[in-house]
Amino acid sequence: MSKMCEVCGKKPGFGNNVSHANNTTKRRWYPNLQRVRALVDGKPKRVSVCTSCLRAGKVIKNVRGRKAAPAAPEATP
C-alpha cells in the first residue's frame, strides 16, 4: 500500500532529524491516512484518504447495513 492520499495526492515529506550536536539523520513525515469505505463512481470501495480530505468533505463515505430513514409525515394544522 502506498503512503499517498488517493484524493489529493499528498505524499510523505522528507527532511532531517537534527540533534543538539547538529548530527543529521534522514527522516520522513507521513500523511495521516485512513482506510475508509467511500463511494467511488457510485460503488463502495476501500480507499486511503488523508484526514484533511475527510474533514473537508471531499470524500463521500459509504454507510453499510443502514437504510435511509423514512421521511416524517408533515403535520397539517
PDB file of N, CA, C and O in Angstrom, chain B, residues numbered from 101:
ATOM      1  N   MET B 101       0.847  -1.183   0.000  1.00  0.00           N
ATOM      2  CA  MET B 101       0.000   0.000   0.000  1.00  0.00           C
ATOM      3  C   MET B 101       0.889   1.242   0.000  1.00  0.00           C
ATOM      4  O   MET B 101       1.790   1.363   0.830  1.00  0.00           O
ATOM      5  N   SER B 102       0.640   2.152  -0.918  1.00  0.00           N
ATOM      6  CA  SER B 102       1.457   3.348  -0.969  1.00  0.00           C
ATOM      7  C   SER B 102       0.994   4.336   0.092  1.00  0.00           C
ATOM      8  O   SER B 102      -0.175   4.338   0.478  1.00  0.00           O
ATOM      9  N   LYS B 103       1.899   5.161   0.556  1.00  0.00           N
ATOM     10  CA  LYS B 103       1.581   6.133   1.599  1.00  0.00           C
ATOM     11  C   LYS B 103       1.210   7.451   0.927  1.00  0.00           C
ATOM     12  O   LYS B 103       1.874   8.473   1.097  1.00  0.00           O
ATOM     13  N   MET B 104       0.107   7.388   0.144  1.00  0.00           N
ATOM     14  CA  MET B 104      -0.334   8.550  -0.606  1.00  0.00           C
ATOM     15  C   MET B 104      -1.854   8.647  -0.549  1.00  0.00           C
ATOM     16  O   MET B 104      -2.544   7.633  -0.651  1.00  0.00           O
ATOM     17  N   CYS B 105      -2.375   9.853  -0.389  1.00  0.00           N
ATOM     18  CA  CYS B 105      -3.814  10.075  -0.382  1.00  0.00           C
ATOM     19  C   CYS B 105      -4.340   9.893  -1.801  1.00  0.00           C
ATOM     20  O   CYS B 105      -3.791  10.452  -2.750  1.00  0.00           O
ATOM     21  N   GLU B 106      -5.414   9.102  -1.942  1.00  0.00           N
ATOM     22  CA  GLU B 106      -5.963   8.828  -3.259  1.00  0.00           C
ATOM     23  C   GLU B 106      -6.844   9.961  -3.772  1.00  0.00           C
ATOM     24  O   GLU B 106      -7.283   9.921  -4.921  1.00  0.00           O
ATOM     25  N   VAL B 107      -7.112  10.974  -2.942  1.00  0.00           N
ATOM     26  CA  VAL B 107      -7.930  12.101  -3.374  1.00  0.00           C
ATOM     27  C   VAL B 107      -7.051  13.287  -3.774  1.00  0.00           C
ATOM     28  O   VAL B 107      -7.164  13.795  -4.889  1.00  0.00           O
ATOM     29  N   CYS B 108      -6.184  13.723  -2.876  1.00  0.00           N
ATOM     30  CA  CYS B 108      -5.391  14.924  -3.151  1.00  0.00           C
ATOM     31  C   CYS B 108      -3.952  14.621  -3.554  1.00  0.00           C
ATOM     32  O   CYS B 108      -3.250  15.515  -4.026  1.00  0.00           O
ATOM     33  N   GLY B 109      -3.497  13.374  -3.379  1.00  0.00           N
ATOM     34  CA  GLY B 109      -2.140  13.017  -3.781  1.00  0.00           C
ATOM     35  C   GLY B 109      -1.066  13.393  -2.778  1.00  0.00           C
ATOM     36  O   GLY B 109       0.117  13.428  -3.117  1.00  0.00           O
ATOM     37  N   LYS B 110      -1.468  13.676  -1.540  1.00  0.00           N
ATOM     38  CA  LYS B 110      -0.490  14.044  -0.513  1.00  0.00           C
ATOM     39  C   LYS B 110       0.439  12.864  -0.240  1.00  0.00           C
ATOM     40  O   LYS B 110      -0.020  11.737  -0.058  1.00  0.00           O
ATOM     41  N   LYS B 111       1.761  13.128  -0.213  1.00  0.00           N
ATOM     42  CA  LYS B 111       2.779  12.096  -0.023  1.00  0.00           C
ATOM     43  C   LYS B 111       3.647  12.447   1.187  1.00  0.00           C
ATOM     44  O   LYS B 111       3.521  13.536   1.747  1.00  0.00           O
ATOM     45  N   PRO B 112       4.531  11.520   1.592  1.00  0.00           N
ATOM     46  CA  PRO B 112       5.421  11.828   2.713  1.00  0.00           C
ATOM     47  C   PRO B 112       6.342  13.004   2.406  1.00  0.00           C
ATOM     48  O   PRO B 112       6.779  13.194   1.271  1.00  0.00           O
ATOM     49  N   GLY B 113       6.628  13.793   3.451  1.00  0.00           N
ATOM     50  CA  GLY B 113       7.601  14.864   3.337  1.00  0.00           C
ATOM     51  C   GLY B 113       8.951  14.344   3.809  1.00  0.00           C
ATOM     52  O   GLY B 113       9.012  13.430   4.632  1.00  0.00           O
ATOM     53  N   PHE B 114      10.030  14.918   3.297  1.00  0.00           N
ATOM     54  CA  PHE B 114      11.378  14.446   3.622  1.00  0.00           C
ATOM     55  C   PHE B 114      12.139  15.542   4.345  1.00  0.00           C
ATOM     56  O   PHE B 114      11.889  16.730   4.138  1.00  0.00           O
ATOM     57  N   GLY B 115      13.077  15.129   5.199  1.00  0.00           N
ATOM     58  CA  GLY B 115      13.904  16.093   5.903  1.00  0.00           C
ATOM     59  C   GLY B 115      14.922  15.393   6.774  1.00  0.00           C
ATOM     60  O   GLY B 115      15.255  14.231   6.542  1.00  0.00           O
ATOM     61  N   ASN B 116      15.414  16.094   7.773  1.00  0.00           N
ATOM     62  CA  ASN B 116      16.440  15.563   8.657  1.00  0.00           C
ATOM     63  C   ASN B 116      16.023  15.709  10.109  1.00  0.00           C
ATOM     64  O   ASN B 116      15.389  16.692  10.490  1.00  0.00           O
ATOM     65  N   ASN B 117      16.392  14.703  10.928  1.00  0.00           N
ATOM     66  CA  ASN B 117      16.408  14.885  12.371  1.00  0.00           C
ATOM     67  C   ASN B 117      17.715  15.606  12.676  1.00  0.00           C
ATOM     68  O   ASN B 117      18.763  15.222  12.156  1.00  0.00           O
ATOM     69  N   VAL B 118      17.672  16.627  13.496  1.00  0.00           N
ATOM     70  CA  VAL B 118      18.885  17.356  13.844  1.00  0.00           C
ATOM     71  C   VAL B 118      19.051  17.293  15.352  1.00  0.00           C
ATOM     72  O   VAL B 118      18.200  17.778  16.098  1.00  0.00           O
ATOM     73  N   SER B 119      20.157  16.690  15.804  1.00  0.00           N
ATOM     74  CA  SER B 119      20.401  16.550  17.236  1.00  0.00           C
ATOM     75  C   SER B 119      20.994  17.838  17.805  1.00  0.00           C
ATOM     76  O   SER B 119      21.305  18.777  17.071  1.00  0.00           O
ATOM     77  N   HIS B 120      21.142  17.858  19.122  1.00  0.00           N
ATOM     78  CA  HIS B 120      21.740  19.020  19.780  1.00  0.00           C
ATOM     79  C   HIS B 120      23.176  19.235  19.310  1.00  0.00           C
ATOM     80  O   HIS B 120      23.658  20.366  19.257  1.00  0.00           O
ATOM     81  N   ALA B 121      23.858  18.133  18.969  1.00  0.00           N
ATOM     82  CA  ALA B 121      25.236  18.230  18.470  1.00  0.00           C
ATOM     83  C   ALA B 121      25.276  18.484  16.963  1.00  0.00           C
ATOM     84  O   ALA B 121      26.338  18.413  16.345  1.00  0.00           O
ATOM     85  N   ASN B 122      24.124  18.779  16.382  1.00  0.00           N
ATOM     86  CA  ASN B 122      23.973  19.077  14.961  1.00  0.00           C
ATOM     87  C   ASN B 122      24.257  17.874  14.061  1.00  0.00           C
ATOM     88  O   ASN B 122      24.618  18.039  12.896  1.00  0.00           O
ATOM     89  N   ASN B 123      24.090  16.642  14.612  1.00  0.00           N
ATOM     90  CA  ASN B 123      24.166  15.452  13.774  1.00  0.00           C
ATOM     91  C   ASN B 123      22.833  15.331  13.042  1.00  0.00           C
ATOM     92  O   ASN B 123      21.772  15.545  13.629  1.00  0.00           O
ATOM     93  N   THR B 124      22.893  14.986  11.756  1.00  0.00           N
ATOM     94  CA  THR B 124      21.659  14.871  10.989  1.00  0.00           C
ATOM     95  C   THR B 124      21.461  13.443  10.505  1.00  0.00           C
ATOM     96  O   THR B 124      22.408  12.781  10.080  1.00  0.00           O
ATOM     97  N   THR B 125      20.223  12.977  10.572  1.00  0.00           N
ATOM     98  CA  THR B 125      19.835  11.687  10.005  1.00  0.00           C
ATOM     99  C   THR B 125      18.552  11.905   9.225  1.00  0.00           C
ATOM    100  O   THR B 125      17.720  12.734   9.592  1.00  0.00           O
ATOM    101  N   LYS B 126      18.402  11.153   8.149  1.00  0.00           N
ATOM    102  CA  LYS B 126      17.227  11.299   7.299  1.00  0.00           C
ATOM    103  C   LYS B 126      15.965  10.836   8.021  1.00  0.00           C
ATOM    104  O   LYS B 126      16.009   9.904   8.825  1.00  0.00           O
ATOM    105  N   ARG B 127      14.848  11.487   7.732  1.00  0.00           N
ATOM    106  CA  ARG B 127      13.577  11.071   8.282  1.00  0.00           C
ATOM    107  C   ARG B 127      12.457  11.451   7.319  1.00  0.00           C
ATOM    108  O   ARG B 127      12.667  12.221   6.381  1.00  0.00           O
ATOM    109  N   ARG B 128      11.256  10.898   7.561  1.00  0.00           N
ATOM    110  CA  ARG B 128      10.092  11.183   6.723  1.00  0.00           C
ATOM    111  C   ARG B 128       8.911  11.555   7.608  1.00  0.00           C
ATOM    112  O   ARG B 128       8.751  11.016   8.703  1.00  0.00           O
ATOM    113  N   TRP B 129       8.093  12.471   7.130  1.00  0.00           N
ATOM    114  CA  TRP B 129       6.842  12.822   7.793  1.00  0.00           C
ATOM    115  C   TRP B 129       5.725  12.248   6.936  1.00  0.00           C
ATOM    116  O   TRP B 129       5.550  12.646   5.784  1.00  0.00           O
ATOM    117  N   TYR B 130       4.964  11.305   7.504  1.00  0.00           N
ATOM    118  CA  TYR B 130       3.914  10.633   6.747  1.00  0.00           C
ATOM    119  C   TYR B 130       2.592  11.369   6.890  1.00  0.00           C
ATOM    120  O   TYR B 130       2.312  11.920   7.955  1.00  0.00           O
ATOM    121  N   PRO B 131       1.769  11.393   5.842  1.00  0.00           N
ATOM    122  CA  PRO B 131       0.428  11.975   5.978  1.00  0.00           C
ATOM    123  C   PRO B 131      -0.448  11.068   6.841  1.00  0.00           C
ATOM    124  O   PRO B 131      -0.221   9.860   6.910  1.00  0.00           O
ATOM    125  N   ASN B 132      -1.435  11.647   7.488  1.00  0.00           N
ATOM    126  CA  ASN B 132      -2.344  10.889   8.351  1.00  0.00           C
ATOM    127  C   ASN B 132      -3.404  10.238   7.468  1.00  0.00           C
ATOM    128  O   ASN B 132      -4.462  10.819   7.223  1.00  0.00           O
ATOM    129  N   LEU B 133      -3.109   9.009   6.986  1.00  0.00           N
ATOM    130  CA  LEU B 133      -4.016   8.313   6.080  1.00  0.00           C
ATOM    131  C   LEU B 133      -4.939   7.374   6.848  1.00  0.00           C
ATOM    132  O   LEU B 133      -4.530   6.735   7.818  1.00  0.00           O
ATOM    133  N   GLN B 134      -6.184   7.304   6.402  1.00  0.00           N
ATOM    134  CA  GLN B 134      -7.175   6.410   6.974  1.00  0.00           C
ATOM    135  C   GLN B 134      -7.751   5.568   5.849  1.00  0.00           C
ATOM    136  O   GLN B 134      -7.982   6.063   4.746  1.00  0.00           O
ATOM    137  N   ARG B 135      -7.986   4.266   6.140  1.00  0.00           N
ATOM    138  CA  ARG B 135      -8.634   3.388   5.162  1.00  0.00           C
ATOM    139  C   ARG B 135     -10.140   3.494   5.398  1.00  0.00           C
ATOM    140  O   ARG B 135     -10.631   3.083   6.450  1.00  0.00           O
ATOM    141  N   VAL B 136     -10.869   4.037   4.437  1.00  0.00           N
ATOM    142  CA  VAL B 136     -12.307   4.212   4.585  1.00  0.00           C
ATOM    143  C   VAL B 136     -13.034   3.597   3.396  1.00  0.00           C
ATOM    144  O   VAL B 136     -12.491   3.495   2.296  1.00  0.00           O
ATOM    145  N   ARG B 137     -14.282   3.187   3.646  1.00  0.00           N
ATOM    146  CA  ARG B 137     -15.143   2.724   2.557  1.00  0.00           C
ATOM    147  C   ARG B 137     -15.846   3.956   2.015  1.00  0.00           C
ATOM    148  O   ARG B 137     -16.667   4.570   2.695  1.00  0.00           O
ATOM    149  N   ALA B 138     -15.511   4.307   0.784  1.00  0.00           N
ATOM    150  CA  ALA B 138     -16.074   5.505   0.170  1.00  0.00           C
ATOM    151  C   ALA B 138     -16.790   5.124  -1.116  1.00  0.00           C
ATOM    152  O   ALA B 138     -16.532   4.072  -1.702  1.00  0.00           O
ATOM    153  N   LEU B 139     -17.690   5.992  -1.540  1.00  0.00           N
ATOM    154  CA  LEU B 139     -18.379   5.773  -2.805  1.00  0.00           C
ATOM    155  C   LEU B 139     -17.511   6.315  -3.935  1.00  0.00           C
ATOM    156  O   LEU B 139     -17.251   7.515  -4.012  1.00  0.00           O
ATOM    157  N   VAL B 140     -17.064   5.412  -4.813  1.00  0.00           N
ATOM    158  CA  VAL B 140     -16.263   5.785  -5.973  1.00  0.00           C
ATOM    159  C   VAL B 140     -17.047   5.346  -7.196  1.00  0.00           C
ATOM    160  O   VAL B 140     -17.289   4.154  -7.384  1.00  0.00           O
ATOM    161  N   ASP B 141     -17.445   6.292  -8.026  1.00  0.00           N
ATOM    162  CA  ASP B 141     -18.286   6.025  -9.191  1.00  0.00           C
ATOM    163  C   ASP B 141     -19.585   5.316  -8.795  1.00  0.00           C
ATOM    164  O   ASP B 141     -20.070   4.448  -9.521  1.00  0.00           O
ATOM    165  N   GLY B 142     -20.141   5.689  -7.644  1.00  0.00           N
ATOM    166  CA  GLY B 142     -21.409   5.131  -7.189  1.00  0.00           C
ATOM    167  C   GLY B 142     -21.320   3.772  -6.526  1.00  0.00           C
ATOM    168  O   GLY B 142     -22.343   3.221  -6.120  1.00  0.00           O
ATOM    169  N   LYS B 143     -20.110   3.210  -6.406  1.00  0.00           N
ATOM    170  CA  LYS B 143     -19.942   1.900  -5.786  1.00  0.00           C
ATOM    171  C   LYS B 143     -18.995   2.013  -4.594  1.00  0.00           C
ATOM    172  O   LYS B 143     -18.046   2.795  -4.638  1.00  0.00           O
ATOM    173  N   PRO B 144     -19.239   1.238  -3.521  1.00  0.00           N
ATOM    174  CA  PRO B 144     -18.343   1.303  -2.366  1.00  0.00           C
ATOM    175  C   PRO B 144     -16.984   0.685  -2.679  1.00  0.00           C
ATOM    176  O   PRO B 144     -16.893  -0.348  -3.342  1.00  0.00           O
ATOM    177  N   LYS B 145     -15.927   1.340  -2.187  1.00  0.00           N
ATOM    178  CA  LYS B 145     -14.571   0.867  -2.415  1.00  0.00           C
ATOM    179  C   LYS B 145     -13.704   1.337  -1.256  1.00  0.00           C
ATOM    180  O   LYS B 145     -13.908   2.429  -0.727  1.00  0.00           O
ATOM    181  N   ARG B 146     -12.734   0.512  -0.859  1.00  0.00           N
ATOM    182  CA  ARG B 146     -11.798   0.933   0.197  1.00  0.00           C
ATOM    183  C   ARG B 146     -10.720   1.818  -0.410  1.00  0.00           C
ATOM    184  O   ARG B 146     -10.071   1.444  -1.387  1.00  0.00           O
ATOM    185  N   VAL B 147     -10.538   2.996   0.180  1.00  0.00           N
ATOM    186  CA  VAL B 147      -9.533   3.928  -0.314  1.00  0.00           C
ATOM    187  C   VAL B 147      -8.738   4.477   0.860  1.00  0.00           C
ATOM    188  O   VAL B 147      -9.244   4.564   1.979  1.00  0.00           O
ATOM    189  N   SER B 148      -7.483   4.849   0.593  1.00  0.00           N
ATOM    190  CA  SER B 148      -6.640   5.516   1.580  1.00  0.00           C
ATOM    191  C   SER B 148      -6.793   7.016   1.374  1.00  0.00           C
ATOM    192  O   SER B 148      -6.471   7.547   0.311  1.00  0.00           O
ATOM    193  N   VAL B 149      -7.289   7.691   2.407  1.00  0.00           N
ATOM    194  CA  VAL B 149      -7.581   9.112   2.299  1.00  0.00           C
ATOM    195  C   VAL B 149      -6.983   9.829   3.494  1.00  0.00           C
ATOM    196  O   VAL B 149      -7.052   9.325   4.615  1.00  0.00           O
ATOM    197  N   CYS B 150      -6.394  11.003   3.273  1.00  0.00           N
ATOM    198  CA  CYS B 150      -5.842  11.767   4.392  1.00  0.00           C
ATOM    199  C   CYS B 150      -6.982  12.420   5.166  1.00  0.00           C
ATOM    200  O   CYS B 150      -8.057  12.659   4.617  1.00  0.00           O
ATOM    201  N   THR B 151      -6.746  12.703   6.426  1.00  0.00           N
ATOM    202  CA  THR B 151      -7.796  13.229   7.293  1.00  0.00           C
ATOM    203  C   THR B 151      -8.229  14.626   6.871  1.00  0.00           C
ATOM    204  O   THR B 151      -9.370  15.012   7.122  1.00  0.00           O
ATOM    205  N   SER B 152      -7.347  15.392   6.235  1.00  0.00           N
ATOM    206  CA  SER B 152      -7.758  16.728   5.803  1.00  0.00           C
ATOM    207  C   SER B 152      -8.801  16.642   4.693  1.00  0.00           C
ATOM    208  O   SER B 152      -9.682  17.498   4.614  1.00  0.00           O
ATOM    209  N   CYS B 153      -8.720  15.616   3.828  1.00  0.00           N
ATOM    210  CA  CYS B 153      -9.738  15.415   2.792  1.00  0.00           C
ATOM    211  C   CYS B 153     -11.049  14.940   3.412  1.00  0.00           C
ATOM    212  O   CYS B 153     -12.123  15.349   2.970  1.00  0.00           O
ATOM    213  N   LEU B 154     -10.975  14.078   4.435  1.00  0.00           N
ATOM    214  CA  LEU B 154     -12.189  13.624   5.114  1.00  0.00           C
ATOM    215  C   LEU B 154     -12.901  14.791   5.780  1.00  0.00           C
ATOM    216  O   LEU B 154     -14.120  14.922   5.669  1.00  0.00           O
ATOM    217  N   ARG B 155     -12.157  15.627   6.461  1.00  0.00           N
ATOM    218  CA  ARG B 155     -12.759  16.750   7.174  1.00  0.00           C
ATOM    219  C   ARG B 155     -13.316  17.799   6.225  1.00  0.00           C
ATOM    220  O   ARG B 155     -14.298  18.473   6.538  1.00  0.00           O
ATOM    221  N   ALA B 156     -12.676  17.936   5.050  1.00  0.00           N
ATOM    222  CA  ALA B 156     -13.120  18.936   4.078  1.00  0.00           C
ATOM    223  C   ALA B 156     -14.344  18.471   3.296  1.00  0.00           C
ATOM    224  O   ALA B 156     -14.936  19.255   2.554  1.00  0.00           O
ATOM    225  N   GLY B 157     -14.734  17.196   3.453  1.00  0.00           N
ATOM    226  CA  GLY B 157     -15.903  16.688   2.753  1.00  0.00           C
ATOM    227  C   GLY B 157     -15.631  16.309   1.314  1.00  0.00           C
ATOM    228  O   GLY B 157     -16.559  16.253   0.507  1.00  0.00           O
ATOM    229  N   LYS B 158     -14.376  16.047   0.976  1.00  0.00           N
ATOM    230  CA  LYS B 158     -14.034  15.659  -0.389  1.00  0.00           C
ATOM    231  C   LYS B 158     -14.338  14.197  -0.665  1.00  0.00           C
ATOM    232  O   LYS B 158     -14.251  13.750  -1.808  1.00  0.00           O
ATOM    233  N   VAL B 159     -14.700  13.437   0.389  1.00  0.00           N
ATOM    234  CA  VAL B 159     -14.973  12.008   0.263  1.00  0.00           C
ATOM    235  C   VAL B 159     -16.380  11.734   0.765  1.00  0.00           C
ATOM    236  O   VAL B 159     -16.761  12.201   1.838  1.00  0.00           O
ATOM    237  N   ILE B 160     -17.158  10.972  -0.011  1.00  0.00           N
ATOM    238  CA  ILE B 160     -18.488  10.549   0.424  1.00  0.00           C
ATOM    239  C   ILE B 160     -18.343   9.154   0.990  1.00  0.00           C
ATOM    240  O   ILE B 160     -18.100   8.201   0.250  1.00  0.00           O
ATOM    241  N   LYS B 161     -18.492   9.025   2.317  1.00  0.00           N
ATOM    242  CA  LYS B 161     -18.328   7.722   2.956  1.00  0.00           C
ATOM    243  C   LYS B 161     -19.549   6.858   2.695  1.00  0.00           C
ATOM    244  O   LYS B 161     -20.677   7.349   2.644  1.00  0.00           O
ATOM    245  N   ASN B 162     -19.307   5.568   2.531  1.00  0.00           N
ATOM    246  CA  ASN B 162     -20.380   4.613   2.319  1.00  0.00           C
ATOM    247  C   ASN B 162     -20.862   4.109   3.676  1.00  0.00           C
ATOM    248  O   ASN B 162     -20.054   3.820   4.560  1.00  0.00           O
ATOM    249  N   VAL B 163     -22.187   4.005   3.838  1.00  0.00           N
ATOM    250  CA  VAL B 163     -22.765   3.515   5.084  1.00  0.00           C
ATOM    251  C   VAL B 163     -23.270   2.111   4.830  1.00  0.00           C
ATOM    252  O   VAL B 163     -24.104   1.892   3.951  1.00  0.00           O
ATOM    253  N   ARG B 164     -22.759   1.145   5.611  1.00  0.00           N
ATOM    254  CA  ARG B 164     -23.131  -0.261   5.434  1.00  0.00           C
ATOM    255  C   ARG B 164     -24.292  -0.635   6.327  1.00  0.00           C
ATOM    256  O   ARG B 164     -24.358  -0.203   7.478  1.00  0.00           O
ATOM    257  N   GLY B 165     -25.213  -1.438   5.805  1.00  0.00           N
ATOM    258  CA  GLY B 165     -26.245  -2.057   6.613  1.00  0.00           C
ATOM    259  C   GLY B 165     -27.288  -1.133   7.185  1.00  0.00           C
ATOM    260  O   GLY B 165     -28.049  -1.548   8.059  1.00  0.00           O
ATOM    261  N   ARG B 166     -27.356   0.086   6.737  1.00  0.00           N
ATOM    262  CA  ARG B 166     -28.344   1.008   7.253  1.00  0.00           C
ATOM    263  C   ARG B 166     -29.122   1.570   6.072  1.00  0.00           C
ATOM    264  O   ARG B 166     -28.538   2.072   5.112  1.00  0.00           O
ATOM    265  N   LYS B 167     -30.431   1.482   6.151  1.00  0.00           N
ATOM    266  CA  LYS B 167     -31.260   2.014   5.074  1.00  0.00           C
ATOM    267  C   LYS B 167     -31.634   3.445   5.400  1.00  0.00           C
ATOM    268  O   LYS B 167     -31.576   3.873   6.552  1.00  0.00           O
ATOM    269  N   ALA B 168     -32.015   4.170   4.374  1.00  0.00           N
ATOM    270  CA  ALA B 168     -32.395   5.565   4.566  1.00  0.00           C
ATOM    271  C   ALA B 168     -33.626   5.646   5.469  1.00  0.00           C
ATOM    272  O   ALA B 168     -34.562   4.858   5.332  1.00  0.00           O
ATOM    273  N   ALA B 169     -33.611   6.593   6.378  1.00  0.00           N
ATOM    274  CA  ALA B 169     -34.742   6.769   7.301  1.00  0.00           C
ATOM    275  C   ALA B 169     -35.958   7.244   6.522  1.00  0.00           C
ATOM    276  O   ALA B 169     -35.825   8.095   5.643  1.00  0.00           O
ATOM    277  N   PRO B 170     -37.155   6.709   6.825  1.00  0.00           N
ATOM    278  CA  PRO B 170     -38.348   7.187   6.109  1.00  0.00           C
ATOM    279  C   PRO B 170     -38.639   8.623   6.475  1.00  0.00           C
ATOM    280  O   PRO B 170     -38.394   9.065   7.598  1.00  0.00           O
ATOM    281  N   ALA B 171     -39.172   9.346   5.494  1.00  0.00           N
ATOM    282  CA  ALA B 171     -39.472  10.756   5.720  1.00  0.00           C
ATOM    283  C   ALA B 171     -40.640  10.880   6.694  1.00  0.00           C
ATOM    284  O   ALA B 171     -41.624  10.146   6.600  1.00  0.00           O
ATOM    285  N   ALA B 172     -40.515  11.812   7.624  1.00  0.00           N
ATOM    286  CA  ALA B 172     -41.580  12.020   8.614  1.00  0.00           C
ATOM    287  C   ALA B 172     -42.761  12.715   7.948  1.00  0.00           C
ATOM    288  O   ALA B 172     -42.554  13.651   7.176  1.00  0.00           O
ATOM    289  N   PRO B 173     -43.994  12.288   8.221  1.00  0.00           N
ATOM    290  CA  PRO B 173     -45.153  12.958   7.613  1.00  0.00           C
ATOM    291  C   PRO B 173     -45.294  14.367   8.177  1.00  0.00           C
ATOM    292  O   PRO B 173     -45.049  14.617   9.357  1.00  0.00           O
ATOM    293  N   GLU B 174     -45.697  15.277   7.299  1.00  0.00           N
ATOM    294  CA  GLU B 174     -45.862  16.667   7.746  1.00  0.00           C
ATOM    295  C   GLU B 174     -47.178  16.807   8.473  1.00  0.00           C
ATOM    296  O   GLU B 174     -48.195  16.248   8.061  1.00  0.00           O
ATOM    297  N   ALA B 175     -47.152  17.549   9.543  1.00  0.00           N
ATOM    298  CA  ALA B 175     -48.373  17.798  10.323  1.00  0.00           C
ATOM    299  C   ALA B 175     -49.162  18.922   9.665  1.00  0.00           C
ATOM    300  O   ALA B 175     -48.609  19.970   9.332  1.00  0.00           O
ATOM    301  N   THR B 176     -50.462  18.695   9.479  1.00  0.00           N
ATOM    302  CA  THR B 176     -51.320  19.747   8.898  1.00  0.00           C
ATOM    303  C   THR B 176     -52.117  20.396  10.008  1.00  0.00           C
ATOM    304  O   THR B 176     -52.644  19.694  10.871  1.00  0.00           O
ATOM    305  N   PRO B 177     -52.224  21.721  10.014  1.00  0.00           N
ATOM    306  CA  PRO B 177     -52.946  22.410  11.094  1.00  0.00           C
ATOM    307  C   PRO B 177     -54.437  22.273  10.993  1.00  0.00           C
ATOM    308  O   PRO B 177     -55.164  22.802  11.834  1.00  0.00           O
TER     309      PRO B 177
END
